[in-house]
């Protein structure tokens, strides 16, 4: 008899434990997120993980790093992801092809790269007749370099030759060997370039070109089916932006961990470069989409006819502002 009662008691305890765990699981909404690229531009997603902001908003989040944006987009369209954190180039290319991808948060509203040159080049005019290196043709950095050159009075197609030279280490090597005479790099790699004797010719961010270097994308179908989940994610990311803008040393520690960087000056420069461009209210404004559409328009009739406003959904940030959430963050 004693054994039977003990067995029943054990079963009841196990059942209560299971139900408690189930209740806890149901209390946390599931969301699947991917980001691509080891850059400080992705630091808001690092922060929401490190500081527990997703759990704070009741989200049971699966956050994964994907090697490139096209792969992340494919997973989003296949229903394997709810959110991807990437650039406006992914948004525009997919939507022009007929996908229902839309931007709900804007993270980095302009180009943050620098034009790095051989030490003998001291002006933009001297870039004419030279070869520039980018990660790959058609990438965000490629577009940033071309737009910057045009602003500087240099036609990237007629006055220069731009080639795919690989990642930052490969571009450093190409500069050293003279295969290219200029390239494009973000902090903290600008610091490394200067240490190697190259010149920081121009901070492209100083040109204030509207462009969503980094943003949060989802699908219109997901907004309809999971709007409360996306709203919670928007709150978490907005709090992460506040953290990055106001918690310097803790943010630099997160940069160091994710970039595998220990150089104090490099970390300081990276923090300064990005904390200054992260917005308080991350509205996904259409101006940062229009820059890319205008660039594509001469070659793509769909881009020429597209309305930049149709690529963005500003309602999530509007709701955050209306609720007083952002105002409360900056009153602390």
C-alpha positions as CSV (number, residue, x, y, z in Angstrom):
1,X,0.0,0.0,0.0
2,X,2.8,2.4,1.0
3,X,4.5,1.7,-2.3
4,X,1.3,2.4,-4.3
5,X,0.7,5.7,-2.5
6,X,4.3,6.7,-3.1
7,X,4.0,5.9,-6.7
8,X,0.9,8.0,-7.1
9,X,2.4,10.9,-5.2
10,X,5.5,10.7,-7.4
11,X,3.3,10.7,-10.5
12,X,1.4,13.7,-9.2
13,X,4.6,15.6,-8.5
14,X,5.9,14.9,-11.9
15,X,2.6,16.0,-13.5
16,X,2.6,19.3,-11.5
17,X,6.2,19.9,-12.6
18,X,5.3,19.3,-16.2
19,X,2.3,21.6,-16.0
20,X,4.4,24.3,-14.4
21,X,7.0,24.0,-17.1
22,X,4.3,24.1,-19.7
23,X,2.7,27.2,-18.2
24,X,6.1,28.9,-18.2
25,X,6.7,28.0,-21.8
26,X,3.3,29.4,-22.8
27,X,4.1,32.6,-20.9
28,X,7.1,33.2,-23.2
29,X,6.2,33.9,-26.9
30,X,8.4,32.1,-29.4
31,X,10.3,34.2,-31.9
32,X,13.0,33.2,-34.4
33,X,15.6,35.9,-35.3
34,X,18.7,35.9,-37.5
35,X,21.4,38.5,-38.1
36,X,24.4,38.5,-40.5
37,X,27.8,40.1,-40.2
38,X,30.2,40.6,-37.3
39,X,29.9,44.4,-37.2
40,X,29.0,46.9,-34.5
41,X,26.0,47.7,-36.7
42,X,24.6,44.5,-35.2
43,X,25.3,45.4,-31.6
44,X,21.6,46.1,-30.8
45,X,20.9,42.4,-31.3
46,X,23.9,41.5,-29.2
47,X,22.7,43.7,-26.4
48,X,19.1,42.3,-26.3
49,X,20.7,38.9,-25.8
50,X,23.4,39.9,-23.3
51,X,21.1,42.0,-21.2
52,X,18.1,39.8,-21.3
53,X,15.8,42.4,-22.9
54,X,14.0,39.8,-25.0
55,X,13.1,37.7,-21.9
56,X,12.1,40.9,-20.2
57,X,9.5,41.4,-22.9
58,X,8.2,37.8,-22.5
59,X,10.0,36.5,-25.6
60,X,11.5,33.0,-25.9
61,X,13.9,33.9,-28.6
62,X,16.0,31.8,-30.8
63,X,18.7,34.2,-32.1
64,X,21.2,32.9,-34.7
65,X,24.1,34.3,-36.7
66,X,23.9,33.6,-40.4
67,X,26.9,34.1,-42.7
68,X,25.1,36.3,-45.2
69,X,21.9,38.3,-45.8
70,X,20.7,36.3,-48.8
71,X,20.6,33.1,-46.7
72,X,18.8,34.9,-43.9
73,X,16.2,36.2,-46.5
74,X,15.6,32.7,-47.9
75,X,15.0,31.4,-44.4
76,X,12.5,34.3,-43.7
77,X,10.6,33.6,-46.9
78,X,10.6,29.9,-46.2
79,X,8.9,30.5,-42.8
80,X,11.9,29.4,-40.8
81,X,12.5,32.8,-39.3
82,X,10.2,35.6,-38.1
83,X,12.7,38.5,-38.2
84,X,16.0,39.2,-39.9
85,X,18.4,42.1,-39.0
86,X,20.2,43.2,-42.2
87,X,20.4,46.1,-44.7
88,X,18.0,47.9,-47.0
89,X,19.6,46.2,-50.0
90,X,18.0,42.9,-48.9
91,X,14.6,44.6,-48.3
92,X,14.5,46.3,-51.7
93,X,15.8,43.4,-53.8
94,X,13.2,41.0,-52.2
95,X,10.3,43.3,-52.4
96,X,10.9,44.3,-56.0
97,X,10.9,40.6,-56.8
98,X,7.4,40.3,-55.3
99,X,8.1,39.2,-51.7
100,X,6.1,40.8,-48.8
101,X,9.2,41.8,-46.8
102,X,8.9,45.1,-44.9
103,X,11.1,47.1,-42.6
104,X,9.7,47.7,-39.1
105,X,12.7,49.3,-37.3
106,X,15.7,51.3,-38.5
107,X,18.9,50.7,-36.7
108,X,21.8,52.4,-38.6
109,X,20.5,55.3,-40.8
110,X,23.6,56.0,-42.9
111,X,26.8,54.6,-44.1
112,X,29.4,54.1,-41.4
113,X,32.3,53.0,-43.5
114,X,35.5,55.0,-44.3
115,X,37.4,55.3,-47.5
116,X,40.9,53.9,-46.8
117,X,43.7,54.7,-49.2
118,X,47.4,54.3,-49.8
119,X,49.3,56.9,-47.9
120,X,50.3,58.7,-51.1
121,X,46.6,59.6,-51.8
122,X,45.6,62.8,-50.0
123,X,42.4,63.9,-51.9
124,X,39.3,62.5,-53.5
125,X,40.5,63.9,-56.9
126,X,43.5,61.5,-56.7
127,X,41.2,58.5,-56.7
128,X,40.6,59.0,-60.4
129,X,42.4,56.4,-62.4
130,X,42.8,54.2,-59.4
131,X,41.4,50.7,-58.5
132,X,39.2,50.3,-55.4
133,X,38.4,47.1,-53.5
134,X,35.1,46.0,-51.9
135,X,34.0,42.8,-50.2
136,X,31.9,41.8,-53.2
137,X,30.3,43.7,-56.1
138,X,26.7,44.6,-55.5
139,X,27.2,44.5,-51.7
140,X,26.1,47.3,-49.3
141,X,29.7,48.4,-49.0
142,X,30.1,48.5,-52.8
143,X,27.0,50.8,-53.0
144,X,28.3,53.0,-50.2
145,X,31.6,53.5,-51.9
146,X,30.0,54.3,-55.2
147,X,27.5,56.8,-53.7
148,X,30.3,58.5,-51.7
149,X,32.5,58.8,-54.8
150,X,29.7,60.5,-56.7
151,X,29.2,62.9,-53.8
152,X,32.9,63.7,-54.0
153,X,32.8,64.4,-57.8
154,X,34.3,61.1,-58.8
155,X,32.4,58.8,-61.2
156,X,32.9,55.3,-59.9
157,X,32.2,53.7,-63.3
158,X,34.2,56.1,-65.6
159,X,36.9,57.5,-63.3
160,X,37.8,54.4,-61.3
161,X,37.8,50.6,-61.4
162,X,36.1,48.8,-58.5
163,X,36.8,45.1,-57.9
164,X,35.8,42.4,-55.4
165,X,38.7,42.0,-53.0
166,X,37.2,39.9,-50.2
167,X,36.9,40.6,-46.5
168,X,38.8,43.1,-44.4
169,X,42.0,41.0,-44.1
170,X,42.0,40.3,-47.9
171,X,41.5,44.0,-48.6
172,X,44.4,44.9,-46.3
173,X,46.5,42.5,-48.3
174,X,45.3,43.9,-51.6
175,X,46.3,47.4,-50.5
176,X,49.7,46.2,-49.3
177,X,50.4,44.5,-52.6
178,X,49.2,47.5,-54.6
179,X,46.4,45.5,-56.2
180,X,44.0,48.2,-55.1
181,X,44.8,51.8,-54.1
182,X,41.6,52.4,-52.0
183,X,38.9,50.5,-50.2
184,X,36.0,50.9,-47.8
185,X,36.1,49.8,-44.1
186,X,34.2,50.4,-40.9
187,X,35.5,51.0,-37.4
188,X,37.3,49.3,-35.6
189,X,39.2,48.3,-38.8
190,X,39.9,51.9,-39.7
191,X,42.2,51.9,-36.6
192,X,43.9,48.8,-37.9
193,X,44.4,50.4,-41.3
194,X,46.1,53.4,-39.8
195,X,48.4,51.2,-37.7
196,X,49.4,49.5,-41.0
197,X,50.3,52.9,-42.5
198,X,47.2,53.5,-44.7
199,X,45.3,56.7,-44.8
200,X,41.8,57.3,-43.5
201,X,40.7,59.6,-46.3
202,X,37.0,60.1,-45.5
203,X,34.4,59.1,-43.0
204,X,31.5,58.4,-45.4
205,X,29.1,59.0,-42.5
206,X,30.0,62.7,-42.6
207,X,28.3,62.9,-46.0
208,X,24.9,62.1,-44.3
209,X,23.6,59.9,-47.1
210,X,20.2,58.5,-46.1
211,X,20.5,54.7,-46.2
212,X,19.5,51.9,-43.9
213,X,22.8,50.2,-43.3
214,X,21.1,48.0,-40.7
215,X,17.4,47.5,-40.1
216,X,14.9,45.0,-38.8
217,X,12.9,43.2,-41.5
218,X,9.9,40.9,-41.3
219,X,7.0,39.9,-43.6
220,X,3.6,41.5,-43.8
221,X,2.1,38.0,-43.3
222,X,4.0,37.7,-40.0
223,X,2.8,41.1,-38.9
224,X,-0.8,39.9,-39.3
225,X,-0.2,36.7,-37.5
226,X,2.3,37.7,-34.8
227,X,1.9,41.5,-34.3
228,X,2.1,41.4,-30.5
229,X,5.3,39.4,-30.7
230,X,6.9,41.9,-33.1
231,X,5.7,44.7,-30.9
232,X,7.6,43.2,-27.9
233,X,10.6,42.7,-30.1
234,X,10.5,46.4,-31.1
235,X,10.4,47.4,-27.4
236,X,13.5,45.2,-26.7
237,X,15.5,46.6,-29.6
238,X,14.6,50.2,-28.7
239,X,15.8,49.5,-25.1
240,X,19.0,48.1,-26.6
241,X,19.5,51.3,-28.6
242,X,19.1,53.3,-25.4
243,X,21.6,51.0,-23.7
244,X,24.1,51.5,-26.5
245,X,23.7,55.3,-26.4
246,X,24.0,55.6,-22.7
247,X,26.1,52.7,-21.3
248,X,29.5,53.3,-22.8
249,X,31.8,50.9,-20.9
250,X,29.3,48.0,-20.8
251,X,28.6,48.5,-24.6
252,X,32.3,48.4,-25.3
253,X,32.6,45.1,-23.4
254,X,29.9,43.7,-25.6
255,X,31.7,45.0,-28.7
256,X,34.9,43.4,-27.5
257,X,33.3,40.0,-26.9
258,X,31.5,39.8,-30.3
259,X,34.2,41.4,-32.4
260,X,37.0,39.5,-30.6
261,X,38.8,42.9,-30.2
262,X,40.8,44.0,-27.2
263,X,42.5,47.1,-28.5
264,X,41.2,50.0,-26.2
265,X,41.5,52.7,-28.9
266,X,39.8,50.5,-31.5
267,X,36.9,49.8,-29.2
268,X,36.6,53.5,-28.2
269,X,36.5,54.5,-31.9
270,X,34.0,51.8,-32.8
271,X,31.8,52.8,-29.9
272,X,32.0,56.5,-30.8
273,X,31.2,55.8,-34.5
274,X,28.1,53.7,-33.8
275,X,26.6,55.2,-30.7
276,X,26.5,58.5,-32.5
277,X,24.3,57.2,-35.3
278,X,21.9,54.9,-33.4
279,X,18.5,56.6,-33.2
280,X,16.5,57.1,-30.0
281,X,13.3,56.3,-31.9
282,X,14.1,53.8,-34.7
283,X,11.6,54.9,-37.3
284,X,12.2,53.0,-40.6
285,X,11.9,56.2,-42.7
286,X,11.4,55.9,-46.4
287,X,14.3,58.3,-47.2
288,X,16.8,55.5,-46.5
289,X,15.0,53.3,-49.0
290,X,14.7,56.0,-51.7
291,X,18.5,56.4,-51.9
292,X,18.8,52.8,-53.1
293,X,15.8,52.9,-55.4
294,X,17.1,56.1,-57.0
295,X,20.5,54.3,-57.6
296,X,18.7,51.3,-59.1
297,X,16.2,53.3,-61.2
298,X,18.3,53.8,-64.4
299,X,18.8,50.0,-64.6
300,X,15.5,48.7,-63.1
301,X,12.1,50.0,-64.2
302,X,10.5,48.4,-61.1
303,X,12.8,50.5,-58.9
304,X,12.0,53.6,-60.8
305,X,8.2,53.1,-60.3
306,X,8.4,52.0,-56.7
307,X,7.1,54.1,-53.8
308,X,9.6,54.1,-50.9
309,X,6.8,54.3,-48.4
310,X,5.5,50.9,-49.4
311,X,8.7,49.3,-48.1
312,X,8.3,50.4,-44.5
313,X,5.9,50.0,-41.6
314,X,6.4,52.8,-39.1
315,X,3.4,51.8,-36.9
316,X,5.5,49.9,-34.3
317,X,7.7,52.9,-33.4
318,X,4.7,55.2,-33.6
319,X,3.0,52.9,-30.9
320,X,6.2,53.0,-28.8
321,X,6.2,56.8,-28.9
322,X,2.5,57.1,-28.2
323,X,2.8,54.8,-25.2
324,X,5.6,57.0,-23.7
325,X,8.0,54.0,-23.7
326,X,10.8,55.9,-25.4
327,X,10.4,59.0,-23.4
328,X,10.5,57.0,-20.2
329,X,13.8,55.3,-21.3
330,X,15.6,58.6,-21.7
331,X,14.2,60.1,-18.4
332,X,16.1,57.6,-16.3
